Amino acid sequence: MNRDPSSLLKTIKTQVAWAIRSIVERCYRDNSLDAAAQVSFYFALSVFPFLLVLAALVGWTITTARWEIFAEWLTAYMPTRTQHVMLAFMLELTRSYGKFLSAGLLLTLWSASTGFLSLMDALTRAYGMREERSYVKRRFVAMCATILSAGFLILCFGIWSIGHTLAGMLASDFGNATLLQHQWSIARGIATLAMLWLGVEMINHFLPERHNRWRWITPGSMFSVLTLFATSTVLNLFLNHSSRISRIYGTLTGFVVLMLWIYIANLSLLVGAETDTVVTELETYGAGV
């Protein structure tokens, strides 16, 4: 029996309104804004140790001559004013490859995993779970997540390098470099979204106290990915067309923008987790109205 379209539309509106209200209430109850700030603080402290771990893995997997290209590729996805600061630091790492291959690397990995450790606790609360893992187990999972994240970035760089090489070969064969460059930019944007989405799904699947059922696409992951992608675009537009922030913060502009970017990224992850929790409740019990 077919339902009346007006009745169906009213039901959808009711469920959407209930979902939005529930997401806002859950974010308020779980203190998502404060939790994102706390996670962002620990991630800010973990950025440079993480780059040390990343440099060590790059030194083991690809030639050191590719490190500069890798650094430029990675910083290109960051907000404009942070790129110079991060690129300068990453290029400085090329002078100390030998120092990474030591017992100090374990301590560096421990420091780099602090951000993931804090994110694990916040995501567990966002998914309505109770943390029952011991500190040792959570720290081990966070360290594994740090290594896998670094390996994931290197894999993405490898895919980008192969695609860039193929694009150059096709441009030389067909002699239409301008058109191919435009198509390459579109393909790179799509690939960036795909890789970003995969990273978000892996975070949401493995970090909480209990593994969530793997789903290829969820409303929460879509929100997180699109928010992070849009945030980077909007920040770049704002920074490129406004000099006010540079006059206010001076040489600290890059660090301030980096902190803001990290905060919005973590907040989008937590709000996305709250969204998936509400959607699951809606699918299970229906709108509580």
N, C-alpha and C positions, 0 to 999 in steps of 0.2 A: 504494500500500500504506500503510495507516494505521499510525502508530507507537503503541506501547504508551503510554498516558497517563502511567504512572509513570516510564517511560524519558524521555518528553518533559519531564516536570517536573524530573527529575534533571538533564537537559541544561541547562534554563533556570537552575536553581540554580547549576550549575557555571559557566555563562557570567556570571551576575550576580556571583558571588563573584570570578571572574577579573577582571571589569571594575572592581569596587570596589578590589581589590588593586592593579590596574594604575594606577588613578587616583591612589591614595595614593602609590604608588611614583613616578609621574611628578611629582606635586606636590612630593615630597621631593627628587627629582633636579633639578628646575628651580627649587628654592628659592622656591616660590610665596608662602609667607608673607612672606619678606623682599622679594620683588619687589612684592607688594601694598603693603607698607609704603613702599617707595621711590616707587612710583607715587602713593600717597596723599600723600606729602610734597610732590611736585611739583604735584599737583592742589590741595592746600591753598594753595600759593603762587599758583596760577593762578585761584583762585576770584574774587578781587576784580578782577583785570584782565578776566576773562571777563564779569563783571557790567558793567564799563565798555563792553565791546564790545556786550553785549546792550542796554545803554541807548542806545548810538548807533544800533543797528538799529531799536529801538523808536521812537526819535525820527524816523527816516526813514519808517517804515511806518505807524504809528498816531499819533493825537494825543497830546500829552504829558499831557493830562488823564486818559488811560487808563493811564498808567504806574503810578499808585498801585494801581489795581485789578489790574494785571498783577503787581505786586510782591506783593500779598496772595495772589493765586492761586498764584504760584510757591512762596512760602515755606510755604504750607499743606501742601505735600507733604514738608516737611522735619521732622525730629524737633522735638518741642515746644520744648526749651530753646534751639534754634538759630534759631527763627523770629523772635524779637524782635531778635536781633543782625543777622540778614540783612535783615529788613524795614527796620530803622532805616538801615542802610547804603544799601539800594536807594532809599529815599525821599530820602536826601540827594543822590542823583544827579540828581534833578529840577532842582536849582539850577544845574547846570553843563552843560546840553545843548550849548551853543555851543562849549564847550571840546573836546568829543569830535570835532567835525568839523574836525580839523586833522591835521598830519603826525604828531602824537603818537599818533594812533589806530593807526598801523602798528606802533609800538613796543609799544603796549598789546596788540595782537593777537599780536605775537611772544611776549610774556610769557604771555598767556592760553593759547597753544598748547603750552606746556611740558608740561602734564599729559598731553595726547594724545600728545606725542612719546615720553614715558616709557612710556605704555600700549602704544604700537605695538611697542616692543622686547619688552615682557613678553609680549604676545599672540603675537608671532612665535615666541618660545621655547616658549610653551605649545602651539602647533600643530606643534611639531617642525620648524620651518623655520629657515633660516639667513638672517640679515639681510644682503642684498647691495645695498640701496639706499644712495645717497650721503646725507650729512647734509643737503645742500641739498634733495634730493627729499623726505626724511622730514619736514623742517621745513615744506616747502610743503604736504605732505599734512596735517600736523598743523594748520596754519593754516586750510586749507580745512575740516577737520573741526570746528574751533572755530566758524567762520562758519556752517556747516551746522547745528551743534548749537544755536546761538542762533536761527537761522531756524526750526528744528524746534520749539523751545519757543514761539516766537511763533505758529507755525501751530497748535500744540496749544491755545494760549490763544484763538486765533480760533475754533476748533471748539467750545471750552468756552463762549465768549461766545454763539455762535449757539444752542447747546443750551440755555443758561440763559435766553436770550430766548424761545425756543420754549416752554420749560417754563412761564415766566411767562404767556405768552399762553394756553396750554392751561388753566392754573390759573384764570385770569380767566374763560375761556369755560365751563368745566365746574363751577366753584365748589367743587372738592374739593382745596384746596391741600395738606392734610395728606397725603393718599394720594399725590398727585403728587410731593410733596417726598420721600417715601420711595422712590418709583420712580426719581426723579432721582438720589438718592444711590446706588442700585444701579447705574444706568446710568453714573454717573460713575466708580464703582469699576471696572466692566468696561472702560470707555474708558481709564482710567489704566493698567490691565494691558496693554491692546492697544498703547497708545502706548509704554509701557515696553518691551514685547517688541520692537516695531519698532525702537526705538532700539538695543537690545542686538544685534539681528540686523544692523543697519547697521554697528555697531562691529566685530563679528566678521567681517563681509564685507569691509570696506574697509581696515581698519587693518593687518592682518598683511602680511608681505612679499609673499605671493601671495594673490589674492582667493580665498576659499573659495567652493565651489559654493553658490549661494543655496538655502536650504531654508526653507520657511515655519515649520516647527517642528522643533527639535532637542532632545535631552535636555539638552545644555549650556545652551541659551538658556532652557529651562524652569526649570532649576535657578537660573540667575542672576536671572531675573525674580521667581520665587517667593521666593528668598532675600532679595532687596532689599525686596520688598513686606512680607514677614514681619518683616524687621529693623526697618523703620520702625514697624510696628505694635507690636512688642515693646518697642522703645525708648520709644515714647510711653506705653505702659502702665506701664513701669518708672519713667519720669520723673514721671508723674502721681501715682504712689502711693508714691514714695520721695523723701525730702528729704535723704538722706545724701550723695548726690553733690554737691548744692548746698553743703552744709556743708563738704565737703572742698575743692572747687575754687573756691567763691565766684563772683566775677564771671567767671572763666574757664570756667564750666560750659558755656556755649553753644559756645565754641570746642572744648573737649574732646569734647563730644558730636558736633560736626560732623566732627572728625577721625576719631572712631570710626566714624561713618556712612560717610564716604568710604572708609575702610579696608575695611570689610565689603563695600561695593559693588565695589571693585576686586578683592578676593579672590574674590568670587562670579563675577566675569567671568573671572578666570584659571582657577578650578576648573571653570567651565563650558566653557572652551576645552579644558582637559585632558580633560574628560569626552567632548566631541565627538571629540577625537583618538582616544581609546580605543575609542569606539563605531565609528568608521570602521575602525580596525584589526580590530575584532571582525567587522564585516561583510565585510571583505576576506579576512582570513586565518583567522577562527574563533578560538575561545578557545585560548590557548597553554598548555593543560593536558593 
